[in-house]
Amino acid sequence: MNVAMMTSGGLAPCLSSSISQLAKYWVEALKAGEISGLTLRMYKDGYKGVLIGDSFVVPEADWAGMEALNFIGGSPIGNSRVKLTNAKDCEKRGFVKEGETPLEVAAQRLIKDEVHVLHTIGGDDTNTQAAELSKYILEQHGGKVVVVGMPKTVDNDVYPIKQTFGADTAAKQGALFFENIVSETTANPRMLILHECMGRDSGYLTSKTAYYYHEALSKMKFASPLFPSSRASRDVHAIWIPELKLDLVAEGARLKKIMDEFGCVNVFFGEGTGVEEIVRDMEANGEEVPRDAFGHVTLAKINPGQYFAKHLAEAVGAEKTLVQKSGYFGRSAAANEFDRELIGACAKVGVQSAIAGVSGCMGEDEDKEGTPIRAIEFERVKGGKPFDISQEWFQQMLKYTGQL
């Protein structure tokens, strides 16, 4: 069995662990006699590596050492954002020649490398492209390559997957990040801190980060109440996410009272919050809205944090405003125990699925009774799943902040 792996898209705390655990279960399958032979090929830099043929085969002597990847962050084989169905972009970046079809180039590379199974480790865009590649190979080349995806994204916004790899780790790392950043509230009177979390369409990461931070803060010891820096001043004062309607005027009035009482305000907001309004403003002013190869608005370039900083600082009477982003800190961490267990369970079933010749994206299928881990049909996998704001823990957080 010739097995290939690639990681793609942005980082998440699961890429290295996914490679490690997939390798582990493939080796176990070999030892159990479920397959007669095994090679493990790694394509570098995601679909770019597949298109240009940049890969290496891991020697058998190094298989055992791949266990170390289970506890390392980032991707050991590199990432990139490539849309196989965007021929012009692939040609512009030099991944294919003029007139070539990226899907055909990718398929031919896999066939040439005699790959039987390709593991795509990435988010909704990666797995959407995996679906296109799997369908193309099935229709044009008789399904010679089985494609089994592993769903990573800190946003946790993929249908119909209950929990994507890396999201829990990123939330806990974001909470750790803010445990230090919150001390900046003591650096200046009337300090406004905007903690920006990743999440284009989903408020999961922002909400869970706020929850984990609040939980950690509740366990800390504080000195005499005479000291102005207290648990209350350091806590979460607002959670803004795409799923909640944001009335900036009303929130400004509410948060000004907190500023007057504690001399600081801490807002956790998702990067996708208010994007539609910002884009409308830019387009109305004739400004070009930056987008990536997938057509997504480039959030880093339109800068929602600065937009909120400008409008909220005046409303609350802030003397100083900080916009702090925990995204890169959180997404580059190694997977925690929760995510390692989830990845392992999906890797185990994923290897069995591949041996059986069944393509799909691994995950807990919310549309099936009992949410079983299975190879979910690629055509059912898509991004943009909103965060369920009706969950009890989140409703309690909104009551605590005063938003309910």
Secondary structure, DSSP 8 states (H G I E B T S, - for coil): -EEEEEE-SS--TTHHHHHHHHHHHHHHHHHTTSSS--EEEEETTTHHHHHHT-EEE--GGGTGGGGGGGG--S-TT------TT-HHHHHHTTSS-TT--HHHHHHHHHHHTT-SEEEEEE-HHHHHHHHHHHHHHHHHHTT-SEEEEEEB-TT---BTBSS-BTHHHHHHHHHHHHHHHGGGGGSSSSEEEEEEE--SS--HHHHHHHHHHHHHHHTS----TTSSS-HHHHS--EEE-TTS---HHHHHHHHHHHHHHHSEEEEEEETTTTHHHHHHHHHHTT----B-TTS-B-HHHH-HHHHHHHHHHHHHT-SEEEEEE-HHHHHTS---HHHHHHHHHHHHHHHHHHHTT--EEEEEBTTSTT--EEEE-GGG-BS-----TTSHHHHHHHHHHT--
